[in-house]
Amino acid sequence: MKRTPLFETHEELGARMVEFAGYAMPLNYPTGINEEHLAVRQGVGLFDVSHMGEVRVIGPDATEFLQFATLNDPGRLKLGRGQYSMLPNDRGGLIDDLFVYRDGEQEYLIVANAANKDAVFSHLQALAQGKDCHVIDESDSVALLALQGPGAPLLLGQLTDVDLGQVRRNATLDITLSGIPVRVSRTGYTGEDGFEIYLRPTDAVAVWHMLTLAGATPCGLGARDTLRLEAGFPLYGHELTETSNPLCTPFAWVVKDKPFFGREAMWAPDCTRMLVGLRLSERGVPRQGYRVLNLAGDAVGEVTSGVLSPLTRDGIGFAWIDTALCEAGTELTVEIRGQAVAARVAKPPFHGA
C-alpha cells in the first residue's frame, strides 16, 4: 500500500488508517467524523489529499486537445483560473471527473481522483498521439493539502504576506508560507470557502504542522465524504461511473456543446433515469445500493451514496430514479432493512436548508 508524505504524521495523531485507492489514508482522528465535519462547517479543517493525481498537458495544441478530451471548455479559462470538468469515454459515460487549471497559454494542470489517476493519464496520453503537446504524470512530485472552512482565509493569511483576498474562486496564486513556496487554489470539495495547497512532498509535514498549530483541525476521508454529500457534490464510483451519462445528472452544465471525444454516444440521451438528491422525512440513513420505492411500493431507483448529515441530522443522499419521479418534492420511500422510510426528492446542497 502506498503512503503519502504525511503517513507518519497521521499515525502520530492517532488516525484510524484505511486503504483507499491503493493508499493508506486517515479515515478519521480520535475526535471522530462528526467533530471534524463540524470543524469545517464552523471553523477550519485540514485534509491530506496527496493521493490525488496531477497530470500536466503542455504544448502548442494543449488547448485544442483538452477541448476535445474533456467536457467543459478549457479555452474559456484565463491564466491562473480553474474549472470543474469531466473526462468522457467512448460509451457515453465517464473515465473520471476532474479539475483543470490553466497555468500558461499552452499549459494546463489536471487534478484527477486518486483511484482513476492511472486511467486518466493513460487515456490522455493515448488520445494525444499526433498532437503537438505532451502529457506528463506529476503525481509523485506533488503533495496536496486542503484547508477548508469559513475561517480558512484568515488562518492562511496569518502565514503569508500576500493578500489572499485577491484570490478569486477557482483562481490560483503562487505564495510562500514562512518561506516555503506553495501554490494555492481557492477550490475545495466541502461546500465551504477554502484553499487547496500544492507543494513539494518534502515540505508537506512542515506545512501541515504550521497550519494545525495555527488552529486547523485535522480531518480524514470520513468527514470529506459527509461534507461533499451535504454540499451535493458527486463522487466518482458512486454518482458518476463509466456507464452514467452526465447529461442525466444535475451536473449536465459541465457538458459544453462542442466536438468532444465520445460525443456521439453521449449527446441527446433518452434519460429514463435521472440522478437526484434525496432527504429522508423519517429517521434513517440511506446507504449505497438501497432500493428507492414509489408510494405503491414499486422499485423505481437505487441509492448511490448517503449519510446522516452531521449538521442537520437528516438522512441525505443521491439516487438514480425513474425520470417521471425526479421533480423536487416528489414523495418516495427508501427501503432500509425491510422497512419503507419516507423520503422526498430534494435539490442539494443539503446544509443550511
NUVO-431793 format. One line per field, with one value per residue (C-alpha): x, y, z; residue in three letters. Coordinates in steps of 0.1 Angstrom, whole numbers, always signed. Example, Ala and Ser with C-alpha at 12.3 -4.5 7.8 and 13.67 -1.06 7.14 Angstrom:
// NUVO-431793
x	[+123,+137] .
y	[-45,-11] .
z	[+78,+71] .
aa	[ALA,SER] .
This chain:
// NUVO-431793
x	[+0,+13,+19,+16,+44,+22,+17,+38,+21,-14,-2,+13,-21,-39,-57,-77,-59,-77,-69,-82,-73,-41,-30,-30,-52,-67,-105,-107,-88,-97,-122,-144,-160,-188,-164,-142,-172,-184,-149,-150,-186,-178,-141,-112,-103,-72,-71,-42,-53,-18,-32,-49,-34,-18,-13,+3,-6,+18,+24,+10,-20,-28,-60,-74,-65,-82,-113,-117,-107,-128,-165,-161,-142,-107,-104,-126,-101,-80,-44,-44,-80,-95,-128,-146,-147,-151,-132,-156,-152,-165,-197,-215,-200,-170,-134,-133,-143,-115,-104,-85,-62,-47,-11,+0,-11,-1,+0,-27,-27,-53,-62,-78,-93,-68,-85,-85,-53,-35,-65,-67,-30,-31,-62,-49,-15,-31,-55,-27,-9,-3,-9,+17,+15,+29,+10,+31,+22,+34,+15,+46,+62,+32,+17,-17,-34,-70,-76,-114,-139,-151,-120,-96,-87,-80,-59,-39,-35,-16,+12,+19,+24,+2,-33,-54,-84,-72,-75,-110,-130,-112,-82,-46,-16,+20,+29,+52,+42,+70,+95,+81,+69,+34,+6,-28,-61,-94,-112,-124,-147,-167,-190,-171,-146,-110,-78,-61,-23,+1,+36,+67,+63,+94,+76,+43,+50,+63,+33,+8,+23,+23,-14,-25,-5,-24,-57,-67,-84,-70,-98,-99,-117,-148,-155,-146,-174,-201,-191,-193,-226,-241,-228,-243,-210,-207,-181,-168,-176,-209,-228,-206,-194,-182,-218,-236,-243,-236,-265,-289,-275,-275,-240,-251,-239,-203,-210,-205,-220,-187,-169,-155,-144,-174,-199,-219,-226,-233,-252,-290,-297,-330,-328,-350,-334,-321,-297,-314,-309,-329,-338,-354,-386,-381,-352,-328,-297,-299,-269,-254,-275,-307,-338,-360,-397,-427,-457,-472,-441,-427,-389,-381,-344,-314,-293,-257,-245,-260,-252,-268,-260,-238,-252,-290,-292,-313,-307,-295,-281,-281,-301,-308,-346,-372,-373,-411,-404,-374,-391,-381,-406,-418,-426,-409,-396,-362,-361,-339,-336,-370,-388,-401,-388,-404,-382,-386,-366,-346,-322,-288,-270,-285,-268,-284,-317] .
y	[+0,+35,+62,+100,+121,+126,+89,+91,+123,+107,+78,+101,+119,+86,+85,+54,+44,+27,+16,+39,+39,+19,+44,+42,+72,+86,+79,+100,+111,+104,+133,+115,+122,+144,+167,+170,+177,+205,+220,+225,+240,+263,+269,+254,+218,+204,+173,+154,+147,+139,+107,+127,+126,+156,+155,+183,+190,+214,+223,+244,+220,+218,+239,+223,+189,+194,+210,+176,+154,+170,+180,+216,+241,+250,+275,+298,+298,+328,+323,+312,+301,+266,+248,+216,+192,+155,+130,+111,+76,+64,+48,+79,+75,+89,+79,+105,+139,+165,+200,+217,+247,+269,+276,+292,+300,+264,+247,+231,+211,+184,+171,+136,+113,+90,+58,+69,+88,+60,+56,+94,+96,+66,+78,+113,+100,+78,+105,+130,+108,+130,+162,+188,+186,+164,+146,+143,+125,+147,+128,+116,+151,+169,+169,+183,+197,+211,+238,+242,+262,+298,+306,+294,+328,+344,+314,+311,+349,+348,+327,+348,+384,+381,+395,+363,+384,+388,+350,+346,+314,+288,+310,+301,+320,+312,+323,+314,+301,+311,+308,+276,+280,+267,+272,+278,+275,+288,+255,+226,+196,+206,+234,+259,+286,+274,+267,+237,+239,+223,+218,+197,+164,+172,+203,+186,+178,+213,+230,+206,+214,+251,+250,+228,+250,+280,+263,+240,+207,+175,+159,+125,+109,+102,+139,+146,+123,+137,+172,+166,+149,+178,+201,+180,+171,+138,+111,+90,+54,+63,+91,+91,+60,+46,+40,+71,+98,+132,+148,+128,+144,+178,+183,+184,+221,+208,+193,+221,+219,+213,+185,+161,+125,+102,+129,+106,+82,+108,+136,+139,+109,+94,+98,+70,+76,+108,+114,+133,+143,+126,+138,+113,+126,+99,+86,+65,+66,+58,+37,+28,+1,+6,+5,+36,+28,+48,+52,+20,+1,-5,-2,+30,+35,+29,+50,+58,+72,+85,+96,+110,+147,+157,+192,+187,+151,+142,+112,+126,+111,+107,+82,+73,+71,+69,+103,+107,+109,+133,+166,+182,+175,+141,+118,+84,+59,+42,+6,+3,-32,-42,-10,+17,+50,+82,+105,+134,+143,+173,+197,+199,+215,+199,+220,+253,+242] .
z	[+0,-9,+16,+14,+28,+59,+68,+100,+110,+107,+128,+155,+157,+163,+130,+120,+88,+59,+24,-2,-39,-30,-3,+35,+43,+75,+78,+110,+140,+177,+178,+152,+119,+133,+151,+121,+99,+122,+124,+86,+87,+116,+116,+96,+88,+71,+48,+34,-2,-16,-30,-58,-93,-111,-149,-169,-205,-223,-259,-288,-292,-254,-255,-287,-273,-240,-256,-274,-245,-217,-215,-202,-223,-211,-238,-217,-189,-182,-170,-133,-133,-130,-139,-129,-158,-168,-189,-212,-225,-259,-245,-232,-197,-178,-170,-142,-131,-129,-121,-149,-142,-169,-159,-192,-227,-237,-203,-181,-148,-144,-109,-110,-85,-68,-79,-115,-120,-139,-162,-168,-176,-200,-217,-222,-234,-260,-271,-276,-302,-332,-313,-306,-268,-241,-213,-181,-149,-120,-92,-74,-73,-58,-23,-18,+13,+15,+41,+42,+62,+67,+88,+62,+45,+79,+91,+59,+57,+90,+74,+43,+33,+3,+3,-2,-8,-44,-50,-66,-65,-87,-91,-83,-68,-60,-25,+3,+38,+62,+33,+18,-18,-24,-50,-36,-54,-40,-45,-24,-20,+11,+1,+22,+14,+15,-4,-18,-13,-38,-26,-27,-9,+13,+26,+34,+71,+79,+63,+79,+114,+105,+97,+126,+151,+137,+145,+117,+128,+111,+91,+74,+45,+65,+71,+35,+23,+47,+37,+0,+3,+23,-4,-32,-49,-68,-61,-90,-85,-68,-86,-117,-133,-166,-176,-162,-187,-171,-192,-170,-138,-121,-135,-171,-171,-174,-209,-235,-270,-289,-306,-279,-276,-273,-281,-304,-276,-250,-268,-267,-244,-236,-198,-185,-151,-135,-107,-79,-42,-15,+20,+44,+62,+89,+109,+89,+67,+30,+20,-14,-31,-10,-32,-38,-40,-51,-28,-43,-31,-66,-70,-90,-83,-62,-38,-49,-16,+16,+51,+83,+80,+109,+107,+102,+115,+84,+62,+29,-3,-41,-61,-97,-101,-129,-147,-141,-104,-104,-96,-63,-36,-51,-22,-23,+2,+8,+18,+49,+64,+50,+61,+38,+52,+39,+17,-8,-39,-28,-45,-29,-11,+20,+46,+56,+41] .
aa	[MET,LYS,ARG,THR,PRO,LEU,PHE,GLU,THR,HIS,GLU,GLU,LEU,GLY,ALA,ARG,MET,VAL,GLU,PHE,ALA,GLY,TYR,ALA,MET,PRO,LEU,ASN,TYR,PRO,THR,GLY,ILE,ASN,GLU,GLU,HIS,LEU,ALA,VAL,ARG,GLN,GLY,VAL,GLY,LEU,PHE,ASP,VAL,SER,HIS,MET,GLY,GLU,VAL,ARG,VAL,ILE,GLY,PRO,ASP,ALA,THR,GLU,PHE,LEU,GLN,PHE,ALA,THR,LEU,ASN,ASP,PRO,GLY,ARG,LEU,LYS,LEU,GLY,ARG,GLY,GLN,TYR,SER,MET,LEU,PRO,ASN,ASP,ARG,GLY,GLY,LEU,ILE,ASP,ASP,LEU,PHE,VAL,TYR,ARG,ASP,GLY,GLU,GLN,GLU,TYR,LEU,ILE,VAL,ALA,ASN,ALA,ALA,ASN,LYS,ASP,ALA,VAL,PHE,SER,HIS,LEU,GLN,ALA,LEU,ALA,GLN,GLY,LYS,ASP,CYS,HIS,VAL,ILE,ASP,GLU,SER,ASP,SER,VAL,ALA,LEU,LEU,ALA,LEU,GLN,GLY,PRO,GLY,ALA,PRO,LEU,LEU,LEU,GLY,GLN,LEU,THR,ASP,VAL,ASP,LEU,GLY,GLN,VAL,ARG,ARG,ASN,ALA,THR,LEU,ASP,ILE,THR,LEU,SER,GLY,ILE,PRO,VAL,ARG,VAL,SER,ARG,THR,GLY,TYR,THR,GLY,GLU,ASP,GLY,PHE,GLU,ILE,TYR,LEU,ARG,PRO,THR,ASP,ALA,VAL,ALA,VAL,TRP,HIS,MET,LEU,THR,LEU,ALA,GLY,ALA,THR,PRO,CYS,GLY,LEU,GLY,ALA,ARG,ASP,THR,LEU,ARG,LEU,GLU,ALA,GLY,PHE,PRO,LEU,TYR,GLY,HIS,GLU,LEU,THR,GLU,THR,SER,ASN,PRO,LEU,CYS,THR,PRO,PHE,ALA,TRP,VAL,VAL,LYS,ASP,LYS,PRO,PHE,PHE,GLY,ARG,GLU,ALA,MET,TRP,ALA,PRO,ASP,CYS,THR,ARG,MET,LEU,VAL,GLY,LEU,ARG,LEU,SER,GLU,ARG,GLY,VAL,PRO,ARG,GLN,GLY,TYR,ARG,VAL,LEU,ASN,LEU,ALA,GLY,ASP,ALA,VAL,GLY,GLU,VAL,THR,SER,GLY,VAL,LEU,SER,PRO,LEU,THR,ARG,ASP,GLY,ILE,GLY,PHE,ALA,TRP,ILE,ASP,THR,ALA,LEU,CYS,GLU,ALA,GLY,THR,GLU,LEU,THR,VAL,GLU,ILE,ARG,GLY,GLN,ALA,VAL,ALA,ALA,ARG,VAL,ALA,LYS,PRO,PRO,PHE,HIS,GLY,ALA] .
